[in-house]
Amino acid sequence: MISARPPGEPRRVAYLFILPAFLVYAAFLLYPIGRAVHLSLFEWDGLSLGRWAGLGNYAAIVADEGLRAAFWHALVLIAFFALLPVAIGLVLAAVLNHAKVRGLGFFRTVVFLPQVVAMVVVAVAWRQVYAPDGTLNSVLGALGLESLTRGWLGDYAFALPAVGVVGTWFETGLVTVLLLAGMSRVPLALYEAARLDGAGAVREFFAVTLPSVRGEVAVALTLTVIAALRTFDLVYITTRGGPGDSTSVPSYEVYHRAFGLGQVGSAAAIGVTLTVVIFAISFVINRFADRGAS
């Protein structure tokens, strides 16, 4: 006798299949997030008995000028970690895909290489580059530009951009490889049709290439924005939030307040707020990508 039930019924059987994965997900992600939210409602130094603070720790994020500046610095880093790498990656990928360069596989490996190096190693290397007697100042001196030399990571005006440039260098390879993969799947017929309509290289890029890799751009933006907002090791190794608090970012403030100042509740509130900001920006990016694809 043929069952009248649709495939997959009863639904509780399907839930049993996903239960093991959900339990792991809940234990290592949902529970820590819930615990962080709980801690953020208390004033607690990590040792003594906590005192109920309600939303006071969250109100302090808005009221504290230093914390507001930390979130602003993170948004500035988005330009270096996400917007610049995507712009550079689009140009590089389009040129390489259009020109059909020999040894493309080797080039992909080279530009992706920073991704396989630990950020701590990258930070130590760039700290040497930016040192007063480091590579950058030596090159500027050799070019007769001694007036431009400075202690880059100790300069209030240049420390944050200097950290951001490291992020641009680190993320550009990943973005380029993602976009190259997307561009390689664009049908050649679309380019031929554009050329028949008299489109040049620039118009061909905006009319054919860019719309075809919208999904890859969304993925690249999501990954790099998350990297910008949660960057900690780069700031910790290069500047430790200095000079002053000119390079402080939320993830560094979480560490500093929890382990340096003993303000665990405040650190948890910053972490929860940062998580919400990351989720909101990622949601907006993917919504725009989905709307553009429809």
C-alpha positions as CSV (number, residue, x, y, z in Angstrom):
1,M,0.0,0.0,0.0
2,I,1.4,3.4,-1.0
3,S,1.6,5.9,1.9
4,A,-0.3,9.1,1.6
5,R,2.3,11.0,3.6
6,P,4.7,13.3,1.7
7,P,8.4,12.4,1.6
8,G,10.2,13.3,4.9
9,E,7.2,12.7,7.2
10,P,7.0,12.5,10.0
11,R,8.9,15.7,10.6
12,R,10.2,14.6,14.0
13,V,12.4,12.1,12.3
14,A,14.2,14.9,10.4
15,Y,14.6,16.8,13.7
16,L,16.3,13.7,15.2
17,F,18.9,13.7,12.3
18,I,19.8,17.4,13.0
19,L,19.7,17.1,16.8
20,P,23.4,16.0,17.2
21,A,24.7,18.9,15.1
22,F,22.3,21.3,16.9
23,L,23.5,20.2,20.3
24,V,27.2,20.9,19.4
25,Y,26.1,24.2,17.9
26,A,24.2,25.1,21.1
27,A,27.0,24.0,23.4
28,F,29.8,25.9,21.7
29,L,27.9,28.9,20.4
30,L,24.5,29.5,21.8
31,Y,25.3,28.8,25.4
32,P,28.5,31.1,25.4
33,I,26.5,33.9,23.8
34,G,23.7,33.5,26.4
35,R,26.3,33.4,29.2
36,A,27.9,36.6,27.9
37,V,24.5,38.3,27.8
38,H,23.9,37.2,31.4
39,L,27.3,38.5,32.5
40,S,26.7,41.8,30.8
41,L,23.9,42.6,33.2
42,F,26.2,42.5,36.2
43,E,29.0,44.6,37.6
44,W,31.6,41.8,38.2
45,D,35.3,41.7,38.6
46,G,35.6,38.0,37.8
47,L,36.4,37.1,41.5
48,S,33.9,38.5,44.0
49,L,30.2,38.4,44.0
50,G,28.6,40.3,41.1
51,R,26.1,43.1,41.6
52,W,23.1,43.6,39.3
53,A,23.6,46.4,36.9
54,G,20.7,45.8,34.4
55,L,21.4,47.7,31.2
56,G,23.9,50.0,32.9
57,N,26.8,48.4,31.1
58,Y,25.1,49.0,27.8
59,A,24.3,52.6,28.7
60,A,28.0,53.1,29.5
61,I,28.9,52.1,26.0
62,V,26.9,55.0,24.7
63,A,28.0,57.4,27.4
64,D,31.7,56.5,27.5
65,E,33.6,58.6,24.9
66,G,36.4,56.1,24.8
67,L,34.1,53.2,24.0
68,R,32.3,55.3,21.4
69,A,35.7,56.0,19.8
70,A,36.6,52.3,19.8
71,F,33.5,51.5,17.8
72,W,34.2,54.4,15.5
73,H,37.8,53.1,14.9
74,A,36.3,49.7,14.0
75,L,34.1,51.3,11.4
76,V,37.1,53.2,10.0
77,L,39.0,49.9,9.7
78,I,36.1,48.5,7.6
79,A,37.3,50.9,4.8
80,F,40.8,49.3,5.0
81,F,39.8,45.7,5.6
82,A,36.7,45.5,3.3
83,L,36.1,48.4,0.9
84,L,39.7,48.9,-0.3
85,P,40.4,45.1,-0.7
86,V,37.1,44.6,-2.6
87,A,37.9,47.6,-4.9
88,I,41.4,46.5,-5.6
89,G,40.4,42.8,-5.9
90,L,37.7,43.7,-8.5
91,V,40.3,45.5,-10.6
92,L,43.0,42.8,-10.3
93,A,40.6,40.0,-10.9
94,A,39.0,41.7,-13.9
95,V,42.4,42.4,-15.5
96,L,43.7,38.9,-14.8
97,N,40.6,37.2,-16.1
98,H,40.3,39.4,-19.2
99,A,44.0,39.1,-20.1
100,K,44.2,35.3,-19.4
101,V,47.6,35.7,-17.8
102,R,49.9,32.6,-17.9
103,G,50.6,31.1,-14.6
104,L,47.3,32.2,-13.1
105,G,47.3,29.3,-10.6
106,F,50.7,30.4,-9.3
107,F,49.5,34.0,-9.0
108,R,46.4,32.9,-7.0
109,T,48.7,31.0,-4.6
110,V,51.0,34.0,-4.1
111,V,48.2,36.5,-3.5
112,F,46.4,34.1,-1.1
113,L,49.6,33.4,0.8
114,P,49.0,36.0,3.6
115,Q,45.8,34.0,4.5
116,V,47.9,31.0,5.6
117,V,50.2,33.1,7.8
118,A,49.1,33.6,11.4
119,M,48.0,37.2,12.0
120,V,50.4,37.4,15.0
121,V,53.3,36.7,12.6
122,V,51.9,39.3,10.2
123,A,51.6,41.9,13.0
124,V,55.2,41.3,14.2
125,A,56.5,41.6,10.6
126,W,54.6,44.9,10.0
127,R,55.7,46.3,13.3
128,Q,59.3,46.0,12.1
129,V,58.3,47.7,8.8
130,Y,56.7,50.6,10.7
131,A,59.5,50.9,13.3
132,P,61.4,54.3,13.4
133,D,64.5,52.5,12.0
134,G,62.3,50.0,10.0
135,T,62.0,49.3,6.3
136,L,59.4,52.0,5.4
137,N,61.4,54.8,6.9
138,S,64.6,53.4,5.3
139,V,63.0,53.4,1.9
140,L,61.7,56.9,2.3
141,G,65.1,58.1,3.4
142,A,66.8,56.5,0.4
143,L,64.3,58.3,-1.9
144,G,65.2,61.6,-0.3
145,L,61.9,61.9,1.6
146,E,63.2,62.1,5.1
147,S,60.5,64.7,6.0
148,L,57.9,62.0,5.6
149,T,59.6,59.5,8.0
150,R,58.0,59.1,11.4
151,G,57.2,56.5,14.1
152,W,54.1,55.4,12.3
153,L,52.6,53.3,15.1
154,G,53.3,56.0,17.6
155,D,51.8,58.8,15.7
156,Y,48.3,59.8,16.7
157,A,47.3,60.7,13.2
158,F,48.9,57.8,11.3
159,A,48.6,54.9,13.7
160,L,45.1,53.8,12.8
161,P,45.6,54.1,9.0
162,A,48.9,52.2,9.4
163,V,47.1,49.3,11.1
164,G,44.4,49.6,8.4
165,V,47.0,49.2,5.6
166,V,48.1,45.9,7.1
167,G,44.5,44.8,6.9
168,T,44.3,45.9,3.2
169,W,47.4,43.9,2.4
170,F,46.1,40.9,4.3
171,E,42.6,40.7,2.8
172,T,43.2,41.7,-0.8
173,G,44.5,38.3,-1.8
174,L,41.5,36.5,-0.4
175,V,39.1,38.9,-2.1
176,T,41.0,38.6,-5.4
177,V,40.9,34.8,-5.4
178,L,37.1,34.8,-4.6
179,L,36.4,37.2,-7.4
180,L,38.6,35.4,-9.9
181,A,36.6,32.2,-9.2
182,G,33.4,34.0,-9.8
183,M,34.5,35.7,-13.0
184,S,35.8,32.4,-14.4
185,R,32.2,31.2,-14.4
186,V,30.8,34.1,-16.4
187,P,29.6,32.8,-19.8
188,L,31.8,34.0,-22.6
189,A,28.7,34.7,-24.7
190,L,27.8,37.6,-22.4
191,Y,31.1,39.3,-23.2
192,E,30.7,38.6,-26.9
193,A,27.3,40.1,-26.9
194,A,28.6,43.2,-25.1
195,R,31.4,43.6,-27.6
196,L,28.9,43.3,-30.5
197,D,27.0,46.2,-28.9
198,G,30.2,48.3,-29.0
199,A,31.0,48.0,-25.3
200,G,34.6,48.9,-24.3
201,A,36.5,47.3,-21.4
202,V,35.1,49.6,-18.8
203,R,31.5,49.3,-19.9
204,E,31.9,45.6,-20.2
205,F,33.1,45.4,-16.6
206,F,30.1,47.3,-15.2
207,A,27.5,45.8,-17.5
208,V,28.7,42.1,-17.5
209,T,31.4,41.3,-15.0
210,L,30.2,43.2,-11.9
211,P,26.6,42.0,-12.0
212,S,27.7,38.4,-12.5
213,V,29.9,38.4,-9.4
214,R,27.5,40.1,-7.1
215,G,27.2,37.0,-4.9
216,E,31.0,36.7,-4.6
217,V,31.3,40.5,-3.7
218,A,28.7,39.9,-1.0
219,V,30.7,37.0,0.4
220,A,33.9,39.0,0.3
221,L,32.4,42.0,2.0
222,T,30.8,39.8,4.7
223,L,34.1,38.1,5.5
224,T,36.2,41.2,5.4
225,V,33.8,43.3,7.4
226,I,33.7,40.6,10.1
227,A,37.5,40.5,10.1
228,A,37.6,44.3,10.5
229,L,35.2,44.4,13.4
230,R,36.6,41.6,15.4
231,T,40.3,42.3,14.8
232,F,42.3,41.9,18.0
233,D,45.6,40.3,17.5
234,L,46.8,42.9,15.0
235,V,46.0,45.8,17.3
236,Y,47.4,44.0,20.4
237,I,50.8,43.2,18.8
238,T,51.3,46.5,16.9
239,T,49.9,49.2,19.2
240,R,47.9,47.8,22.2
241,G,45.3,50.5,21.4
242,G,47.8,53.3,21.5
243,P,49.1,55.9,21.2
244,G,46.6,56.9,23.9
245,D,43.4,55.2,22.6
246,S,43.8,56.2,19.0
247,T,43.8,52.6,17.7
248,S,41.6,51.0,20.4
249,V,38.8,48.8,18.9
250,P,35.9,46.9,20.6
251,S,37.6,43.5,20.6
252,Y,40.7,45.0,22.3
253,E,38.5,46.8,24.8
254,V,36.9,43.4,25.7
255,Y,40.3,42.0,26.5
256,H,41.6,45.1,28.3
257,R,38.5,45.6,30.5
258,A,38.1,41.9,31.4
259,F,41.7,41.0,32.1
260,G,43.3,44.4,32.7
261,L,40.7,46.4,34.6
262,G,38.6,43.6,36.0
263,Q,35.4,44.9,34.5
264,V,34.0,41.6,33.2
265,G,30.4,42.8,33.0
266,S,31.4,45.8,30.9
267,A,33.6,43.6,28.7
268,A,30.7,41.2,28.1
269,A,28.4,44.1,27.2
270,I,31.0,45.3,24.6
271,G,31.3,41.8,23.2
272,V,27.5,41.4,22.9
273,T,27.1,44.8,21.3
274,L,29.9,44.0,18.8
275,T,28.2,40.7,18.0
276,V,24.9,42.6,17.3
277,V,26.7,45.1,15.1
278,I,28.5,42.4,13.1
279,F,25.2,40.5,12.6
280,A,23.4,43.7,11.5
281,I,26.0,44.8,9.0
282,S,26.3,41.2,7.6
283,F,22.5,41.0,7.3
284,V,22.3,44.3,5.4
285,I,25.1,43.2,3.0
286,N,23.3,40.0,2.2
287,R,19.9,41.6,1.9
288,F,21.3,44.1,-0.7
289,A,23.0,41.2,-2.6
290,D,19.8,39.2,-2.6
291,R,17.7,42.1,-3.7
292,G,20.1,42.9,-6.5
293,A,20.1,39.3,-7.7
294,S,16.3,39.2,-7.9
